Amino acid sequence: MKAFLFLASAALMLISVAAGAQSAGNPDDMFGGPMVEGSSQAAQTAQGASTSPESFLQSKRVDIGGFLFSDYTTFAYWGNTYPSLLDPGSSVSYSFAPNLEADVYLDARPYPYFRVFGKLKAIYPFGGPAQGVYQAQTAPFTSIYVPPSGQSVAIPNISIFELFADVNWNEKLFLRVGQQVIHWGVGYFFSPADILSLTPINPLQPTLERQGPLALNLNVPFAHVDNAYLYVVANQSFTQNVAFDPSELAVAPKVEFLLGDYEIGVGGYYQKDRRPKAMMTATGSLFGTLGIFGEGVLSYGSDRTFVEPTPGVPGALQAYADTTTAYFSGTVGISYGESSQHISVIVQYYYNGQGYPNLLEERGAVGLFTSQQTALAAGTQPTGPILSTTDLLLPGQHYLAGSVSWTDIRASNFDLGIFYEGNLSDGSGVVSPYVADTPIQYCTITIAPFVGYGDIGSEFVTKFGYFALSLKVTVGEGAF
Amino acid sequence: MISFFRRHFPPRPRFLNPIVFLLILAAPVLRADTDQPDVAALLGQLDTLTNFQGDFTAEYTEVTQHPGQQPSVYRHDVYRRDRIGAMTIVMRYPDSQKGQGYLEVDNNFWFYDQNSRLFSHASLKENWQNTDAMNSDFFRTNWARDYGAVSWSEGTLGVYPVLILDLKGTNDQVTFPFKKVWIRKDIGILLKAEDYSFSKLLMRTVYYPQYVKIEDHYVADRMLIIDNLNVGAKTEMTLANISLATLPDYTFTKAFLQQVNR
């Protein structure tokens, strides 16, 4: 009934706004008669059930909703050459990348102090064959189906992205337990202080949600907007090791507080067999229009495996772990938004204290990683620590990224923008301007070239090549 | 030690100086003699009339029409605790945004993003959703602190005699650095405001054609916002279910936004 009344009143307002738009009447004419009404005392003091804060915390029904991502991109890729003006079709290859993904959530709130939330992700292709791999299981996990050797089983490409419960005690202590998204940093393209997320930010899609760990989060608000948090985290190793040792739980306290118009966050992270870390974040604004943010993380030792020249063997490289050196990484950025004109600008610099200072050392790490993988595939155990792909992520020491976007240009259906990301250490980067048109609602066409620069083998030339062109059609994408 | 405290914290006088007392009594008269409106007092009165000592709740509905687009409708609750400068906004409609929350405390404005589960510092100067309203339109006013008059005149708006003030922002936190406002002379409420950019470009015009009186306060329960940059763009905003009931303290915490979000 309430929904009907709301929709009816909204329809009336739509009619009145539309009528107002059609008439050329002077809005000043609205002041031709009485304009103040009294309100009854009862209406003033009684909190209507429909507008009380509790009305958001309790519901008789389970809400189901989600978001459909639906875009289809064709790439023309020139690889490690720029297209020839005379013959642009030479050395080009094409690929097609469909992206069909549904996020579906369930939100149950039986009591104001208890809530269960879950989110599923289904990504195309929704199922696929997986080869049967025998893996010894320890009790009590003895009922896992293991297909016979050589046969495959269809694995649905559906995963539980989040599943947690919210509980609060006297509206003073708030607990969230379960698999949950946790972001600690404030950076947009890079976030070194985000030490709890399982996946790093993709600068090309910085607002994309990223999976978090199984964790217990205790939150105590104080002084209105200041907060103290304690996270107890069972990170991804829990899923890998069936026999989980409770001493492997990570503990991460954090405090957020206001200092003038700046919000400061200070936190720490400790887990056995991983390097302890301390982090700090700050956000605020300059001149009331320019947003600024920064974060830093100090690590005692590094969780990464590094590469260095082998002493006494010219030209040879070896991997090593460093558990004693203090490493600092930090980032600062500024953002500017002119929301009335739909313009936004954001620029961010990142100092990666665990990165390599030049292309030569980056190449060395990639080379050693490749040779180690080759050796492992051949059944040979390389000497020293094994490099992983995460050890090669963001290999440089200095990065710069930025984007400028102008959407709904002058109330049109056109968007313009440009994205840049560069590794200042190895001298590589990518620039990608784009233009988008939305001819009809829920249908957008985007054309974006990607222009890379740098030496062959450098980070961004390896990722993007020297030139690529994408044509993306986004259709039927939206929340439901 | 005692002399130190006496020197720096002298005892408060029990009575006002008689001359100062007489000057204070005569101040309104002196002002009246010059026919100059006491702009600071007027702006202060605007704040007094529209802000509340206790808590304030209202359900806002915005209908926005932009040329070439379908009208869009937004509905959300606004919770205010003006005495500490706190405000919480939670979306109710559209359903896809239900539970999305905003928290404002003393010029610090956070938006809780339901995808990243991250609070981001936002600005009161930003537009509210895809409407012509600004985030600051929902917050308590601070006219006396934020604006000073550049010039004034008298006139009428509809049937109401008004004072027309050209205002200039006193700090860089204000949403619009220049404003022109029409204030009803008899009861001192705001009827119309023109908002200008730094370059004195007219950005939008806001009309306040309807008020509801609650105790000694006035709440504009209907507003029409004209976007002067995009011809034909407008937003009508209405308030319903206004309440002054005391709100739970946790309403003004980040934890509340995390709980109501989906």
Interface residues (C-beta under 8 A of the other chain):
Chain A: F6 S9 A10 M13 L14 S16 V17 A18 G20 A21 P27 D28 D29 M30 F31 G32 G33 M35 V36 E37 G38 S39 A43 Q44 T45 A46 Q47 G48 S50 T51 S52 P53 E54 F56 L57 D63 G65 F67 Y105 D107 R115 F117 D166 N168 E171 K172 F174 R176 Q180 V181 I182 H183 V186 T207 L208 E209 R210 G212 N219 P221 H224 V225 N227 L258 D261 E263 T283 G284 S285 F287 G288 T289 G291 F293 G337 S339 S340 Q341 R410 A411 N413 Q441 G478 A479 F480
Chain B: T57 A58 E59 T61 V63 Q65 H66 P67 G68 Q70 P71 V73 R75 D77 Y79 I84 A86 T88 V90 Y93 P94 D95 S96 Q97 K98 G99 L103 V105 D106 N107 N108 W110 D113 N115 S116 R117 L118 S120 H121 S123 K125 E126 N127 L157 G158 V159 Y160 N171 D172 Q173 V174 I187 I189 L191 K192 M203 R204 T205 Y207 P209 Q210 Y211 V212 K213 I214 E215 Y218 D221 L224 I226 D227 L229 N230 G232 A233 K234 E236 T238 N241 I242 S243 L244 A245 L247 P248 D249 Y250 T251 F252 T253 K254 A255 F256 Q258 Q259 V260 R262
